[in-house]
Amino acid sequence: MVEPRFFETIAPIYDFLTKLFMGGTYESMRKRMLNEDTSQMEILDLCCGTGYICNTIEAKRIVGLDQSDAMLARNAKVKRDNKTLIKGNAYQMPFKEEEFDRIYNSSASHEFKLFSRLLKKSYEILKPGGKIVIFDIYQPKNPVLSLFMNTFVRYAVERGIMFVHTKEEWRQMLQEAGFVVEELDVIRGLYIFARASKPLNTAVNQPNS
Ligand SMILES: C[S@@+](CC[C@H](N)C(=O)[O-])C[C@H]1O[C@@H](n2cnc3c(N)ncnc32)[C@H](O)[C@@H]1O
């Protein structure tokens, strides 16, 4: 996990740098993540940062969780009546079972050595039929892109601490947590996009323990 101090420093220019690094992918991925009517749903933006998802999405209730004061302070500049921001560690999410219809996790999974733990907890706190939507950098198979990811991105952007997974590892992690994988796509050779659902009848798809 990147040291929390990193985001305290970078928060004022985080949005600018991310748009610069991601180019057109910044908006196209947000559009894909938010491609359904969520206006009556209860939403968790897990590792919400400055609000890429939680300041754009339409929902009945929006909860953003992040551990960085500075990122949350930027996020809080956008006032929304139905939004609650919580400072906390994603490894210890303070939520009840079956609380949310959707969980979003964008550009953050690579911060976690044990992202599978977050997936298991996400499964618990989603309602049956609920979905998790994930977007992040991943571990490319292409040797040139892999070199780029594991040199420039790993050391210049992430300061040496970065956990990325292949597409196959993503599928396995999601399935082991109990999810049904609906979409799992590599985007522009560098990113992974996943949408996975918790079955309506959870008795038939118990997560592996
Ligand atoms: C690269 S930013 C992504 C922010 C936002 N989701 C976006 O797409 O712009 C990663 C975020 O994860 C947060 N984060 C990292 N580790 C965390 C943890 N253990 N618990 C909660 N938040 C964490 C950081 O504070 C940061 O705001």
The ligand as an SDF file (V2000), in Angstrom:
LIG
                    3D

 27 29  0  0  0  0  0  0  0  0999 V2000
   -5.2990    6.5820   -6.7970 C   0  0  0  0  0  0  0  0  0  0  0  0
   -6.4850    7.1470   -5.6520 S   0  0  0  0  0  0  0  0  0  0  0  0
   -8.0370    6.8360   -6.4610 C   0  0  0  0  0  0  0  0  0  0  0  0
   -9.1340    7.7450   -5.9590 C   0  0  0  0  0  0  0  0  0  0  0  0
  -10.4700    7.6450   -6.7090 C   0  0  0  0  0  0  0  0  0  0  0  0
  -11.1210    6.3820   -6.5000 N   0  0  0  0  0  0  0  0  0  0  0  0
  -10.2850    7.9240   -8.1740 C   0  0  0  0  0  0  0  0  0  0  0  0
  -10.6400    7.0680   -9.0010 O   0  0  0  0  0  0  0  0  0  0  0  0
   -9.8080    9.0060   -8.5140 O   0  0  0  0  0  0  0  0  0  0  0  0
   -6.4150    5.8720   -4.4370 C   0  0  0  0  0  0  0  0  0  0  0  0
   -7.1670    6.2410   -3.1730 C   0  0  0  0  0  0  0  0  0  0  0  0
   -7.1690    5.1020   -2.3160 O   0  0  0  0  0  0  0  0  0  0  0  0
   -7.0580    5.5650   -0.9850 C   0  0  0  0  0  0  0  0  0  0  0  0
   -6.5790    4.4710   -0.1480 N   0  0  0  0  0  0  0  0  0  0  0  0
   -5.3990    3.7980   -0.2750 C   0  0  0  0  0  0  0  0  0  0  0  0
   -5.3190    2.8410    0.6750 N   0  0  0  0  0  0  0  0  0  0  0  0
   -6.4610    2.9250    1.4110 C   0  0  0  0  0  0  0  0  0  0  0  0
   -6.9630    2.2010    2.5220 C   0  0  0  0  0  0  0  0  0  0  0  0
   -6.2670    1.1970    3.0850 N   0  0  0  0  0  0  0  0  0  0  0  0
   -8.1620    2.5350    3.0230 N   0  0  0  0  0  0  0  0  0  0  0  0
   -8.8920    3.5530    2.4650 C   0  0  0  0  0  0  0  0  0  0  0  0
   -8.4650    4.2620    1.4160 N   0  0  0  0  0  0  0  0  0  0  0  0
   -7.2660    3.9570    0.8800 C   0  0  0  0  0  0  0  0  0  0  0  0
   -6.0830    6.7260   -1.0710 C   0  0  0  0  0  0  0  0  0  0  0  0
   -6.1800    7.5740    0.0480 O   0  0  0  0  0  0  0  0  0  0  0  0
   -6.5290    7.3870   -2.3840 C   0  0  0  0  0  0  0  0  0  0  0  0
   -7.4770    8.3990   -2.1670 O   0  0  0  0  0  0  0  0  0  0  0  0
  1  2  1  0
  2  3  1  0
  2 10  1  0
  3  4  1  0
  4  5  1  0
  5  6  1  0
  5  7  1  0
  7  8  2  0
  7  9  1  0
 10 11  1  0
 11 12  1  0
 11 26  1  0
 12 13  1  0
 13 14  1  0
 13 24  1  0
 14 15  1  0
 14 23  1  0
 15 16  2  0
 16 17  1  0
 17 18  1  0
 17 23  2  0
 18 19  1  0
 18 20  2  0
 20 21  1  0
 21 22  2  0
 22 23  1  0
 24 25  1  0
 24 26  1  0
 26 27  1  0
M  CHG  2   2   1   9  -1
M  END
$$$$
